[in-house]
Amino acid sequence: MSKIEEAQIILQELGLPDAQRNEISGYTLLALCNIKEKDKWSDAFKQSHGVSKGIMAFISENYKKKYAPNTRETFRRQVLHQFVQAGIVDYNPEIPDLPVNSPRAHYAISELALETIKTYGSRKWEKTIRKFIDQIGGLKEKYSMDREMSRVPIKLPNGKILQLSPGKHNEVQAAVIEEFASRFAQSSILLYLGDTENKDLHIEKEKLESIGIPITEHSKLPDVVLYDDTKNWLYLIEAVTSHGPMSSKRIMELEEFLVNCNAGKIYVSAFPTFSEFKRHTNNIAWDTEVWIVEFPEHMIHFNGDRFIGPR
């Protein structure tokens, strides 16, 4: 087994989540432990490293893996920051009072992590890894607990409460159901709601089938689908944070997908803020609606001949 593979196994055993067990994380651990391909883990020793001239240079010289200079921020934000949180690495151990953006910023393997890692491959490994977890705890477990505590609750009109995973995208979706629907789709019911972790968090299969929506392909649906039975109106709503709004291309895709649905279709792009809306104005299709969480009482219709309603 190669040293990079062993490093990734060590990170897993130390309790790091998936995002900090990738290749770049493995190489970072090797650099911090000063371990080359033919070294034994028992040879690991503590030495402070900067990012560019320390960690990245070590990886390039000893593993022939070259990272572009602009990836140093990736090392800092997606690897080292989490290593510090996990108790694996100490930040600025030699000069603790360095300013945050100091060019002299450095990182070093923590004493407890070093003591643990040096036993990898020996009979002591299981005992020392348990000691590490007992004293520090797994970052994966901590992150998991934090995510559960920060989930976004949504109360449906029928009293059911859904728990969306945390994040701006799901906050917009929650606002669509609680704020938009209560103002602009008052008689509607929720037929579909996706989630960044669970694509099918809420889905009314029978009702979708009854109005001609092929639920075997519901992944093509937008983030939120509401239906007003009294008007036979179908609200197709995209929560726009990272992905785009209701563009002409997106509407063509949905029209093709919903060819057997005879409900009147209303296409809505929901934005968290007005500034986010302005970033996407060139891509919003005509005859669609815009709703902004920041101004929940108002709607913007992308045309002048009528307000909200089917195309």
N, C-alpha and C positions, 0 to 999 in steps of 0.2 A: 504494500500500500504506500502511495506517495505521501510526502509530508503535508501537502495541501489537503489531501483527503483526511489524514489524521487530525489536522487542525480543525477541520469542519466537524469531525466527530467530537472533539474536545469541547467546542463551542456548544454543541447540542447538549452534551453532558453537563455543562456549566449552567444550563437553563436559558440559553439565548433563543429568542424567537426565530422563525424561518428567515426573516429579512436580514438577520445578523449572523447567518450561517452560510452565506454564499461565498463565492470565490474571493472577492475583495476582502471580506471579513477574515477568511482563513489566512490569506497572505499577510494581513495586518497583524494577526496574532503571531505568526512566524517571525515577523520583523521585531515585534515587541519582546519576544522571547529570545531573539538572536539565534534562531534555529535555521540551519542550512539543511539541504536535502539529505546529506549523509550523517548529520548529527543525531544524537540520541536526545530525547526530551529531558533526560536527567542532566543534560549539558546546558539547559536554559539558564540564562542569568538576566538580572535586571540592569537596564541601561536606558536612560532617557533619550527619546527620539522626537525630533520635529516631524512635521508631516512630509514636506517635499524633500528636504535634504537628509531626512532620517528614514522614515518608513518607506516612502516611495523609492528612494535610492537603494535601500536594502533589497527590496523586492526585485528591482531591475537588475541589480548586480548578481544576486544569488539565484534568482528564479527566471531570469530573462523575460520577465513580464513587465512590459512598459506601459504605464498609464500616462495619459496626456496631462500636461501641467494643470489644466482647468478642472481635473478630477479631484484635486486636493480638497475641495469643498465637500465632495462626496465622501471622502475618507472622514472628514470632520463630522458632518451632519448625519451620515447614515451608518457609520461604524463606530468611531471613537466616542461620540457622545453617548451612545448606548452601552459601550464597553465601560465607560465611567459609571453610568447608572447601575450597571450590573455588578460593580465592585471588582471588575477584572483589571481595570486600568486606573491609575492615579493621574490627575491633571495638574501640571506644573508642580510636581513634588519637590523640586529643588528650589523653586522661587514661588511659593504659593500666592504671593501678593502681586504677581504680574498683571498688568492691565489685560482686559479681555482680548483685545485685538493685537497684542504684542507679537512682533515677529519672533520673539524668543519663546513663545508658547511651546510646551513639550509634553510628552506623555510617557509613562513607564508602567510596566506590568506591576500590579499590586503584590505585596508580600504574600498575602493569602492565596492569590491566584497562582503565583509562581510556585509556592510550596505544593499546591495541588497539581499543577501541570507537570512538574518534574517527576511525578510518580506515574504518569501515563504509561501504560504497557507493563506495569509491575503489579505485584500482588497487593500493593498498598492503594491502588487507584480507587477502588470502590469505597474504601474507608475515607480517603481524603476528599473525594468528590461529595460524599454525604456530609462531611464536616463543612465543606465550602457552602453547600446549599443550606445547611442548618444555620450558618452564621450570616450569610448574605441573602439567600433566597433566590429563586429563579426569576430573571427579568420577564420571561415568557409568562409566568404565572402572575406576576405583578401587572403586566400590560393587560392580561386577560381580565383581571379584577377591575382595573381602571376602566376598561371598555364597558364592562357590565354596569358599573356605577354611573357611567356617563351616557347610557343609551337614551334615545329620544322617544318618550312615550307619546302615543297617539290614541285618543279616545274616539271610537266610532259612534255614530248616532245610536246604534243598538246597544251601547254600553261596553262593547268589547274593546280591550286595550291592546294595542300592538306596540312592540318595542323595536324601534329602528336602531341600527348600529349608529354610533356617533359620527358626525361629520357634517360639513356645510350642505352637501347634496341632500342628505336625508332631512336636514332641518328645513330645507325648502319644500320637500315633499310633505312634511308634517304641516307646514303652513298652508299648503294647497288644500289639504283635507279639512283643516280646522278653520282657516280664514277665507280662502277663495270659495270653497263649496258653500259655506254658510251665507255668502253674499251673492254669488253669481250662479250657483247651481243648487238652489235650496231644496229641490225635490229629488235630488240625485242620490244614488247609492254607489258605494265603492265596489267596483268589479275586479279591479286589479291594482296591486301596489307592489313594486319591486323594492329591493333593499340592496345596498352595496355588498352585503355579505350573503343575503338570501334573495335570489332573483325573484322567487315566487312567495314572498312573505304573506301576501293575502291574494287569493284568487277565487272568484265565484264561477266555478267551471260550468255548472248547469245554466246559469243565466247567460254567460258568454256564448255558449252553444246555441241557446234559444234565439239569440239575435244574429246568428250567422258568423260568429268569430271562431275560427279553428284553433281551439285551445292547445292542440298538439304543437303549435308553433307560436305560443304566446310570448316567447322571448323576443319576438319582433315588435311587441307592443311598447308604447312609451312608458315612462315611469309611473304615471297614474292614469287610470281609466275610470271615469264616472259615467253613470247612465241615468237619465231622467225618463222614467217609463211613461209619464203623463204626456210628454212632448215627443217621445222617441228620439231624444238627443243623446249623442255619445260624445263625451268630453275626453279628448286625447291630449294629455298634458306632459310636456317634457320639463323637468327641473334642470335649469341650465346653470351649471357651475363649471364643470370641466368639459362636458360634452356640449354640442351645439344646440341651437334652437330648432323650431319648426321651419326648416328650410324647404325650398321647392323640391329638392331631391328627397328629403325625408318624407314629405307628403306623398310624393309619387310612390315611394316604397309602401307606405301605409295604405294608400288607395288600392294598390295591387293586392296587398295582404287581406284587406277588408272588402274585397269585391263582392262577397256574398252577404255582407251586412247591410241591411236596408235602413238603418238608423241614420238620422242626420248627424253629420260629423262636424265637430267644433275642435279646431286645432289651437292649442294654447302653449305658449312658451312662458314659463315661470322663472323669474330672476330674483336673486336675493336682494340686489340693490339697483338703483338707477344707473350707477356707473358701470355695473356689470352688463346691464341692458344695452348701454351705449356702445360697448365693445362688440356687440353682435348685430347691430342694426342692419348692416349690409347683407346679412345672411337670412334675415327673417322673411318668410314668404308673404306675399300679398293675401288678403282675405283671411288672415289668421289673427289671433288675439294675443296680447301681451299682458301679463300680470306681474306686479313687483311686490315682493314681501314688504319692502320698506314703505310702500304706499298701498296698503291692502284695500282701501275703499275705492280705488280707481282701476280702470281698465284702459288699455290702448288698443284700438282696432286698426289694423294695417289696411285701411281703405276708408273712403269717405261716404259710401252709399248706404251703409247699414252698420248696426252694432252687432253684438254677439249673437250668433246663430249659425246653423249649418251652412256650408259652402253651397 
